[in-house]
Amino acid sequence: MKLFYGVVFLMLALVMVSNADEEDGLKKRGDITQKSNSNEESEDESSEEDLENAFEQLRELKALRDTILKLVPSSDPFLNDKITKQQKGDSEDEPENAGKEPPENSPSRNVWMKAMIAQPKETDTSDSSILQTLEEDDWDLPGEEGSDEQVEEEVQEPLTPKQQEAEDLFNNAQAILNATRTNKAEAYKLLVAAATLGHREARSMLAWAQLLGTQIGSSSSRNSNQDIPAALQTFKELAETGLPSAHMGMGFLYATGLGGVNASQGKALLHYTIGALGRDTRAQMALGYRHWAGVTTPASCERALDFYRKVANKVAEEVSLSGGPVVQRVRLLDEHENPGYNSGILDQDLIEYYQLLAEKGDIQAQVGLGQLHYQGGRGVPLDHQRALHYFQHAADAGNPIAMAFLGKIYLEGSDIVKQDNETAYKYFKKAAELGNPVGQSGLGLMYLYGRGVERDTAKALQYFSQAAEQGWVDGQLQLGNMYFSGTGVRRDYKLANKYFNLASQSGHVLAFYNLAQMHATGTGMMRSCSTAVELLKNVAERGKWSDQLMAAHTDYREGRINEAFVTYALLAEMGYEVAQSNAAFILDRGETTILTEEEGLVRALTFWARAAAQGYSAAQVKLGDAHYYGRGTKVDYEAAASHYRLASEQQQNAQAMFNLGYMHERGLGLAKDRHLAKRCYDLAAEASPDARIPVALALIKLSLLFGLDYLQEFSLADQLDKWDQLLGQNWDLYLIGLLTGMLSLVIYFRRPQPPLQRPVPPVN
C-alpha cells in the first residue's frame, strides 16, 4: 500500500510540474511576444490575441483538471460523501488507520489519474490537440475487467438529516419513474423537492427535463417548459462538482451548439469521456458510436466494443421475460413522402375498436390487447394491469396463449402482480398440455432454475426442444444457453451459435447479446470485432432510454417541434440512425426555431452524413440533393453524382438511379449520354414500382429529345446528294422503271372482274 501511495504521489507531482511548465512556457512566450511587438507593430494585435486565447484555454484546462480531481462515481448523490475503505488485509495489519479519511491521492482516485495527466504540453490547445491527447491515452475505465481490483471498495459516510431527506425523496421519485405505471407529475414534484435540498442527481434530471422539454405535468397543455439556457447553467454548475450526467449534458450542448455555446467537437468529446468515466450510460453510448463511426476521432473498433459492452451489460441485466421493450423506429421522411408508409403504430380508433371487441368477449382481441399491454409498443403503453385483465378473460375461455402469458406474468412478478411460482406453474402446465410453445418454454425455465419445482435439466431440455421445434424464440434462446454453458448437455458452441442465430431472427435482445459475446471473444467461431460491435450496438439501443424515440415522435405529431428536435439530436449523438435522419429532416425543412436556417442546413448535412454512413439510402440521396442544390454547402454536381451512385449501387435506391439518369441526360457532373440516361431510368423502374410513372414520363421526354436531335441534324440537300451518289447518272431510268411498275400494279388491281356464277337450284 505504501508503494501504491508513493506512485500516486509521484503522478500528482508530475501533474503539478507539467502545469508549472505550461505557465513558465506561457510567460516566456509572452516576453518573446512583447520583444517582437516592439520591432513589428503590425504583429502586435494578433500576438496579444493569441496569448490571451492561450491563457484562456489554459484556465479552462485548469478548471477541467479541478473537475476531474473532484469526480466521483455517478451513484453518489452528494459531493465528498464517500470515503475509501481499506482492504481487509490492511485493516487487520493497521487497525489504527481504520475510519480515517484517506488523503487526496487515495487509490479510489486511481481511475482518474490518466485523465488528470492527459493535458497538452504546449500552449496550442485547439480542438484538434485535445482530440489527439485523448486518443494517445488508453483509458482504464470503470467496469473493465480488473477495474474492481484497482478501485477499492467504497463506503458511504453517514448522511446529514438534510441529505438523507433529499436522498429519500430522490429514491422515491426514481421508484415512481421506474414503475410499470408511471406518474411523472408526482415523480417530478419529488425531484424538485430533492433538488431544493441540494441533491445533485435530482438537479441534473430536472436540467435534462428543461433541455428536452419533457412534459412533467398531468395536463395535456401544449405550453412548452423547454429552457435550454437554464439547463446549460445547471449543467455547468454540476459539471464543476464532477457529476457524470452533467458532463454528458455539456458534451451534448458542445456537440450541437445549442444553448448559445460555440460548437466544439473537441470539448464535446472531452465531456463525453468524463461522463463515460463516471459510468453515465448516454455518454458511454455517445463515445461508443464515435469510436465505431470515426466521428471527430480515429475509428477504433476495440474502444467502441469496450463502451458498447458496458451499456449492453446494463441492458441485458434488465431484460425481463417479456423480452424487453419494443423499439418503434418511425422515420419522419418516409411518413412525409410515402402516404402509405406503415410505421407500425396503431391508430387510436383501431385500438378502441379492439377494446370494444374484447369487452364483448372476442378472445383474439383479448389476447392481442393483452400482448400489446404486456410488451408495450405500437403506440400502446406498457400496462401489466390491463394485460393481466385481458389474459385472465381469455384464459378463462380456454385460450392456451393467454394461459402461457399469465404464467410469465406470475413467474416474473411486478409492482402490479405478486410473484407466484405455484400459479405460474399451473398456467404453464395447462398451456403446455395444449401444445403451446410459450407454456412449454415456461415450464422449461421453471425446471432449469428450480422455480417452485425440483431442478431437472433433462425436463428443461425436453420442454425447450419442444418449444424451439415450433419456432418459439424463448425456447431457441434457452437451448442456446444450455449448449453454450454445458448445462444438462454436452457443451457445443456450434449448436449454441445456431440457436442464438434463430432467436436473433425473431429480434430477442439476449440472443443479440450472446452472439455479440461469442464474436467478441472468438468462442466457437473466428473473432470478429466489427460484428460484435454491431450486435452490441443493437442491444444498447434497446435500453429503456429508447422510449424517447416515441416521445419525440409524439412531440412532433403534436406540434412541439423544438422539443422533438432536441430529443432526436440527443439520440443521434448516442448513435441512433433513425434519430439522425429525423433530426436532419426537421432541420432540412426549417421547422425548428432553435437554429437559424443557415445553421440548420449545415447541421442537417452532418446528420444526413451520419445516417448515410449507417446504411440509410434515403440519407445518401439527401446528401446528393444538398450538393446538387447547394443547401448547407456549395453546389457540387460531381459530389452529388457520387452520393447518388453510392445509394444506387449499394442500396439499389430508385430515386438515386432516377437522379443519375437526369444528370446523364443534362450532362451535370457526369458525361452527357442519353443512352446511359435511359439505362438509369430503366433500372429505377425495375427497382421500385412507384418509379414507373415518373420513369415513363422521363422516357417520353427522352424520346422527344432524340427526335429533336435527329431533326436538327437532318438536311434535305445532304440527303439529295446521298441519293445522287447512290443512283449515279442513270437515276432517270430508275425513276421511269419505278413509275412503270406502279402503273402496272394499278392496272392489275383495276381490271374488270368476271361476275360470280350463282348456283342453279336442283330440278325436282
QUIZIUR-V81209 format. One record per residue. N is the residue number from 1. D_CENTER is the distance of its C-alpha to the mean C-alpha in Angstrom with 2 decimals. Layout:
BEGIN
n-><N | N>
d_center-><D_CENTER | D_CENTER>
END
This chain:
BEGIN
n-><1 | 2 | 3 | 4 | 5 | 6 | 7 | 8 | 9 | 10 | 11 | 12 | 13 | 14 | 15 | 16 | 17 | 18 | 19 | 20 | 21 | 22 | 23 | 24 | 25 | 26 | 27 | 28 | 29 | 30 | 31 | 32 | 33 | 34 | 35 | 36 | 37 | 38 | 39 | 40 | 41 | 42 | 43 | 44 | 45 | 46 | 47 | 48 | 49 | 50 | 51 | 52 | 53 | 54 | 55 | 56 | 57 | 58 | 59 | 60 | 61 | 62 | 63 | 64 | 65 | 66 | 67 | 68 | 69 | 70 | 71 | 72 | 73 | 74 | 75 | 76 | 77 | 78 | 79 | 80 | 81 | 82 | 83 | 84 | 85 | 86 | 87 | 88 | 89 | 90 | 91 | 92 | 93 | 94 | 95 | 96 | 97 | 98 | 99 | 100 | 101 | 102 | 103 | 104 | 105 | 106 | 107 | 108 | 109 | 110 | 111 | 112 | 113 | 114 | 115 | 116 | 117 | 118 | 119 | 120 | 121 | 122 | 123 | 124 | 125 | 126 | 127 | 128 | 129 | 130 | 131 | 132 | 133 | 134 | 135 | 136 | 137 | 138 | 139 | 140 | 141 | 142 | 143 | 144 | 145 | 146 | 147 | 148 | 149 | 150 | 151 | 152 | 153 | 154 | 155 | 156 | 157 | 158 | 159 | 160 | 161 | 162 | 163 | 164 | 165 | 166 | 167 | 168 | 169 | 170 | 171 | 172 | 173 | 174 | 175 | 176 | 177 | 178 | 179 | 180 | 181 | 182 | 183 | 184 | 185 | 186 | 187 | 188 | 189 | 190 | 191 | 192 | 193 | 194 | 195 | 196 | 197 | 198 | 199 | 200 | 201 | 202 | 203 | 204 | 205 | 206 | 207 | 208 | 209 | 210 | 211 | 212 | 213 | 214 | 215 | 216 | 217 | 218 | 219 | 220 | 221 | 222 | 223 | 224 | 225 | 226 | 227 | 228 | 229 | 230 | 231 | 232 | 233 | 234 | 235 | 236 | 237 | 238 | 239 | 240 | 241 | 242 | 243 | 244 | 245 | 246 | 247 | 248 | 249 | 250 | 251 | 252 | 253 | 254 | 255 | 256 | 257 | 258 | 259 | 260 | 261 | 262 | 263 | 264 | 265 | 266 | 267 | 268 | 269 | 270 | 271 | 272 | 273 | 274 | 275 | 276 | 277 | 278 | 279 | 280 | 281 | 282 | 283 | 284 | 285 | 286 | 287 | 288 | 289 | 290 | 291 | 292 | 293 | 294 | 295 | 296 | 297 | 298 | 299 | 300 | 301 | 302 | 303 | 304 | 305 | 306 | 307 | 308 | 309 | 310 | 311 | 312 | 313 | 314 | 315 | 316 | 317 | 318 | 319 | 320 | 321 | 322 | 323 | 324 | 325 | 326 | 327 | 328 | 329 | 330 | 331 | 332 | 333 | 334 | 335 | 336 | 337 | 338 | 339 | 340 | 341 | 342 | 343 | 344 | 345 | 346 | 347 | 348 | 349 | 350 | 351 | 352 | 353 | 354 | 355 | 356 | 357 | 358 | 359 | 360 | 361 | 362 | 363 | 364 | 365 | 366 | 367 | 368 | 369 | 370 | 371 | 372 | 373 | 374 | 375 | 376 | 377 | 378 | 379 | 380 | 381 | 382 | 383 | 384 | 385 | 386 | 387 | 388 | 389 | 390 | 391 | 392 | 393 | 394 | 395 | 396 | 397 | 398 | 399 | 400 | 401 | 402 | 403 | 404 | 405 | 406 | 407 | 408 | 409 | 410 | 411 | 412 | 413 | 414 | 415 | 416 | 417 | 418 | 419 | 420 | 421 | 422 | 423 | 424 | 425 | 426 | 427 | 428 | 429 | 430 | 431 | 432 | 433 | 434 | 435 | 436 | 437 | 438 | 439 | 440 | 441 | 442 | 443 | 444 | 445 | 446 | 447 | 448 | 449 | 450 | 451 | 452 | 453 | 454 | 455 | 456 | 457 | 458 | 459 | 460 | 461 | 462 | 463 | 464 | 465 | 466 | 467 | 468 | 469 | 470 | 471 | 472 | 473 | 474 | 475 | 476 | 477 | 478 | 479 | 480 | 481 | 482 | 483 | 484 | 485 | 486 | 487 | 488 | 489 | 490 | 491 | 492 | 493 | 494 | 495 | 496 | 497 | 498 | 499 | 500 | 501 | 502 | 503 | 504 | 505 | 506 | 507 | 508 | 509 | 510 | 511 | 512 | 513 | 514 | 515 | 516 | 517 | 518 | 519 | 520 | 521 | 522 | 523 | 524 | 525 | 526 | 527 | 528 | 529 | 530 | 531 | 532 | 533 | 534 | 535 | 536 | 537 | 538 | 539 | 540 | 541 | 542 | 543 | 544 | 545 | 546 | 547 | 548 | 549 | 550 | 551 | 552 | 553 | 554 | 555 | 556 | 557 | 558 | 559 | 560 | 561 | 562 | 563 | 564 | 565 | 566 | 567 | 568 | 569 | 570 | 571 | 572 | 573 | 574 | 575 | 576 | 577 | 578 | 579 | 580 | 581 | 582 | 583 | 584 | 585 | 586 | 587 | 588 | 589 | 590 | 591 | 592 | 593 | 594 | 595 | 596 | 597 | 598 | 599 | 600 | 601 | 602 | 603 | 604 | 605 | 606 | 607 | 608 | 609 | 610 | 611 | 612 | 613 | 614 | 615 | 616 | 617 | 618 | 619 | 620 | 621 | 622 | 623 | 624 | 625 | 626 | 627 | 628 | 629 | 630 | 631 | 632 | 633 | 634 | 635 | 636 | 637 | 638 | 639 | 640 | 641 | 642 | 643 | 644 | 645 | 646 | 647 | 648 | 649 | 650 | 651 | 652 | 653 | 654 | 655 | 656 | 657 | 658 | 659 | 660 | 661 | 662 | 663 | 664 | 665 | 666 | 667 | 668 | 669 | 670 | 671 | 672 | 673 | 674 | 675 | 676 | 677 | 678 | 679 | 680 | 681 | 682 | 683 | 684 | 685 | 686 | 687 | 688 | 689 | 690 | 691 | 692 | 693 | 694 | 695 | 696 | 697 | 698 | 699 | 700 | 701 | 702 | 703 | 704 | 705 | 706 | 707 | 708 | 709 | 710 | 711 | 712 | 713 | 714 | 715 | 716 | 717 | 718 | 719 | 720 | 721 | 722 | 723 | 724 | 725 | 726 | 727 | 728 | 729 | 730 | 731 | 732 | 733 | 734 | 735 | 736 | 737 | 738 | 739 | 740 | 741 | 742 | 743 | 744 | 745 | 746 | 747 | 748 | 749 | 750 | 751 | 752 | 753 | 754 | 755 | 756 | 757 | 758 | 759 | 760 | 761 | 762 | 763 | 764>
d_center-><44.06 | 46.37 | 45.13 | 41.52 | 42.45 | 44.32 | 41.28 | 39.25 | 42.09 | 42.25 | 38.55 | 39.04 | 42.15 | 40.32 | 37.81 | 40.76 | 42.59 | 39.69 | 39.36 | 43.12 | 43.00 | 40.42 | 42.70 | 45.78 | 44.15 | 43.19 | 46.76 | 48.28 | 46.09 | 47.20 | 50.84 | 50.43 | 48.72 | 51.61 | 54.17 | 52.52 | 52.26 | 56.03 | 56.55 | 54.05 | 53.38 | 50.92 | 48.42 | 49.00 | 46.39 | 43.53 | 44.42 | 44.54 | 41.14 | 39.67 | 41.40 | 40.19 | 36.58 | 37.00 | 38.47 | 35.76 | 32.99 | 35.08 | 35.34 | 31.57 | 31.27 | 34.03 | 32.29 | 29.11 | 31.34 | 32.93 | 29.57 | 28.62 | 32.12 | 31.56 | 28.11 | 28.14 | 25.72 | 23.37 | 25.36 | 28.38 | 28.88 | 31.78 | 32.60 | 35.18 | 35.48 | 35.03 | 37.40 | 37.30 | 39.23 | 41.55 | 41.29 | 43.77 | 45.98 | 46.28 | 46.93 | 49.77 | 51.26 | 50.86 | 51.14 | 52.36 | 48.97 | 47.19 | 45.93 | 46.09 | 43.10 | 41.74 | 42.05 | 39.34 | 38.77 | 38.25 | 36.17 | 33.48 | 32.51 | 32.50 | 28.72 | 28.61 | 31.43 | 29.52 | 27.58 | 31.03 | 32.61 | 29.86 | 31.41 | 32.53 | 36.20 | 36.82 | 36.89 | 34.41 | 31.29 | 29.14 | 25.37 | 25.86 | 28.22 | 25.90 | 23.14 | 25.86 | 27.14 | 23.83 | 23.41 | 27.05 | 26.75 | 25.42 | 24.29 | 25.55 | 22.76 | 23.41 | 22.38 | 23.41 | 26.19 | 29.38 | 28.02 | 29.68 | 32.90 | 32.64 | 31.86 | 34.67 | 34.35 | 34.15 | 36.16 | 35.98 | 38.97 | 40.56 | 39.01 | 41.27 | 41.89 | 39.81 | 36.86 | 37.26 | 37.29 | 34.08 | 32.46 | 33.70 | 32.42 | 28.93 | 28.93 | 30.19 | 27.46 | 24.79 | 26.64 | 26.67 | 22.95 | 22.20 | 24.84 | 24.36 | 25.85 | 24.67 | 27.09 | 25.09 | 28.27 | 30.15 | 27.41 | 27.04 | 30.82 | 30.92 | 28.29 | 30.42 | 33.46 | 31.91 | 30.71 | 34.26 | 35.57 | 33.43 | 30.58 | 27.92 | 24.88 | 26.13 | 26.44 | 22.91 | 21.54 | 23.78 | 22.61 | 18.97 | 20.42 | 22.32 | 19.42 | 17.24 | 20.43 | 19.99 | 22.82 | 24.80 | 28.02 | 29.36 | 30.34 | 28.41 | 29.47 | 27.47 | 28.61 | 25.74 | 25.77 | 23.24 | 24.88 | 22.83 | 25.98 | 26.95 | 23.59 | 23.92 | 27.43 | 26.51 | 23.77 | 26.42 | 28.96 | 26.83 | 25.43 | 29.10 | 29.52 | 26.70 | 24.32 | 20.90 | 18.95 | 21.05 | 20.22 | 16.49 | 17.55 | 19.76 | 17.21 | 14.90 | 18.09 | 19.30 | 16.15 | 16.30 | 20.06 | 20.16 | 23.12 | 25.60 | 24.56 | 24.74 | 21.43 | 21.63 | 18.94 | 21.39 | 21.80 | 18.10 | 17.71 | 20.83 | 19.77 | 16.42 | 18.69 | 21.11 | 18.60 | 17.33 | 21.05 | 21.53 | 18.88 | 16.58 | 13.41 | 11.17 | 13.12 | 12.80 | 9.02 | 9.56 | 12.44 | 11.07 | 8.63 | 11.70 | 14.05 | 12.28 | 11.98 | 15.13 | 14.15 | 17.46 | 18.36 | 19.65 | 17.33 | 18.11 | 16.95 | 18.97 | 17.60 | 13.96 | 15.37 | 17.13 | 14.37 | 11.99 | 15.23 | 16.03 | 12.98 | 13.40 | 17.04 | 16.55 | 14.56 | 17.26 | 19.99 | 19.06 | 18.79 | 21.77 | 23.97 | 22.05 | 19.24 | 16.65 | 15.14 | 14.26 | 10.81 | 11.78 | 9.61 | 12.25 | 12.52 | 15.05 | 16.40 | 17.34 | 18.82 | 20.87 | 22.12 | 22.66 | 24.83 | 24.70 | 20.91 | 20.22 | 17.11 | 18.36 | 19.23 | 22.90 | 25.26 | 27.14 | 30.42 | 29.45 | 28.52 | 31.87 | 33.63 | 32.35 | 33.38 | 36.81 | 37.16 | 36.21 | 38.82 | 41.37 | 40.78 | 38.56 | 37.25 | 34.40 | 33.12 | 33.49 | 31.55 | 28.74 | 28.41 | 28.72 | 25.77 | 23.61 | 24.62 | 24.36 | 20.72 | 19.53 | 17.32 | 18.47 | 19.55 | 21.74 | 21.50 | 21.82 | 25.58 | 27.50 | 30.74 | 30.54 | 29.25 | 32.31 | 34.56 | 33.61 | 33.60 | 36.96 | 38.60 | 37.42 | 38.45 | 41.85 | 42.24 | 41.72 | 38.18 | 36.94 | 33.20 | 33.72 | 35.81 | 33.19 | 30.47 | 33.05 | 33.57 | 29.89 | 30.01 | 33.23 | 32.24 | 29.13 | 30.52 | 28.84 | 29.99 | 31.35 | 33.02 | 34.89 | 34.27 | 37.21 | 37.62 | 40.82 | 39.46 | 36.35 | 38.68 | 40.89 | 38.19 | 36.63 | 40.17 | 41.00 | 37.87 | 38.39 | 42.02 | 40.94 | 38.77 | 35.37 | 32.75 | 30.82 | 34.10 | 34.88 | 31.61 | 32.26 | 35.74 | 34.45 | 32.25 | 35.28 | 37.54 | 35.11 | 34.70 | 38.07 | 36.85 | 40.08 | 41.67 | 43.01 | 40.47 | 41.01 | 38.63 | 40.75 | 40.26 | 36.55 | 36.33 | 38.45 | 36.37 | 33.03 | 34.62 | 35.86 | 32.47 | 30.76 | 33.48 | 32.51 | 28.86 | 27.63 | 24.33 | 25.53 | 28.69 | 26.96 | 24.72 | 27.78 | 29.89 | 27.41 | 27.61 | 31.39 | 31.79 | 29.42 | 31.33 | 34.70 | 35.26 | 38.23 | 37.87 | 38.22 | 35.07 | 33.57 | 30.25 | 30.46 | 30.80 | 28.03 | 25.71 | 27.03 | 26.37 | 22.90 | 22.05 | 23.71 | 21.83 | 18.42 | 19.46 | 19.63 | 16.13 | 17.46 | 15.05 | 18.05 | 18.90 | 15.68 | 16.40 | 20.03 | 19.49 | 17.27 | 20.15 | 22.65 | 21.05 | 20.59 | 24.24 | 25.77 | 27.24 | 29.03 | 27.41 | 26.91 | 24.38 | 21.21 | 18.89 | 16.46 | 16.35 | 16.02 | 13.01 | 11.19 | 12.42 | 11.71 | 8.02 | 8.24 | 10.46 | 8.73 | 5.91 | 9.25 | 10.89 | 12.98 | 10.82 | 8.68 | 11.91 | 11.23 | 9.56 | 13.07 | 14.79 | 13.57 | 14.66 | 17.88 | 18.51 | 18.23 | 20.56 | 22.95 | 23.23 | 21.53 | 19.79 | 19.59 | 18.00 | 15.37 | 14.68 | 14.47 | 12.03 | 9.69 | 10.49 | 9.79 | 6.23 | 6.12 | 8.05 | 5.96 | 3.83 | 1.35 | 4.66 | 6.45 | 6.51 | 7.72 | 10.20 | 11.28 | 12.01 | 13.83 | 15.66 | 16.97 | 18.14 | 19.61 | 21.70 | 22.79 | 22.13 | 21.27 | 24.12 | 22.31 | 22.50 | 25.41 | 25.24 | 25.60 | 22.98 | 20.59 | 21.21 | 20.71 | 17.39 | 16.37 | 17.38 | 15.03 | 11.94 | 13.40 | 14.02 | 10.56 | 9.39 | 12.69 | 12.29 | 9.56 | 12.28 | 12.19 | 15.97 | 16.43 | 14.65 | 17.13 | 19.86 | 18.98 | 19.31 | 22.65 | 23.67 | 23.03 | 25.32 | 27.77 | 28.33 | 27.75 | 25.03 | 23.66 | 25.51 | 28.92 | 30.02 | 29.63 | 30.48 | 30.11 | 26.52 | 25.83 | 27.54 | 25.58 | 22.19 | 23.83 | 25.23 | 21.95 | 20.48 | 23.77 | 24.31 | 20.94 | 19.67 | 23.06 | 22.05 | 25.22 | 24.72 | 24.42 | 27.57 | 29.39 | 28.63 | 29.89 | 32.98 | 33.63 | 33.35 | 35.75 | 38.00 | 38.20 | 37.98 | 35.12 | 33.51 | 34.79 | 38.30 | 40.01 | 40.53 | 40.94 | 41.13 | 37.66 | 36.53 | 37.99 | 36.25 | 32.82 | 33.66 | 34.77 | 31.57 | 29.54 | 31.79 | 31.33 | 27.51 | 27.24 | 29.99 | 28.81 | 29.82 | 33.39 | 34.96 | 33.71 | 34.56 | 38.02 | 38.64 | 37.55 | 39.89 | 42.73 | 42.26 | 42.23 | 45.45 | 47.10 | 46.18 | 47.71 | 50.83 | 51.13 | 50.90 | 53.67 | 55.87 | 55.41 | 56.44 | 59.34 | 62.90 | 66.11 | 68.44 | 66.32 | 66.34 | 70.16 | 70.60 | 68.56 | 70.80 | 73.93 | 73.00 | 72.23 | 75.47 | 77.80 | 81.22 | 82.03 | 79.43 | 82.20 | 83.34 | 79.83 | 79.63 | 83.08 | 82.12 | 78.91 | 80.79 | 83.50 | 81.00 | 79.40 | 82.87 | 83.79 | 80.74 | 81.62 | 85.21 | 84.14 | 81.88 | 84.40 | 87.40 | 89.15 | 88.10 | 90.82 | 90.95 | 89.43 | 92.10 | 91.89 | 92.61 | 96.12 | 96.18 | 98.31 | 101.86 | 102.67>
END
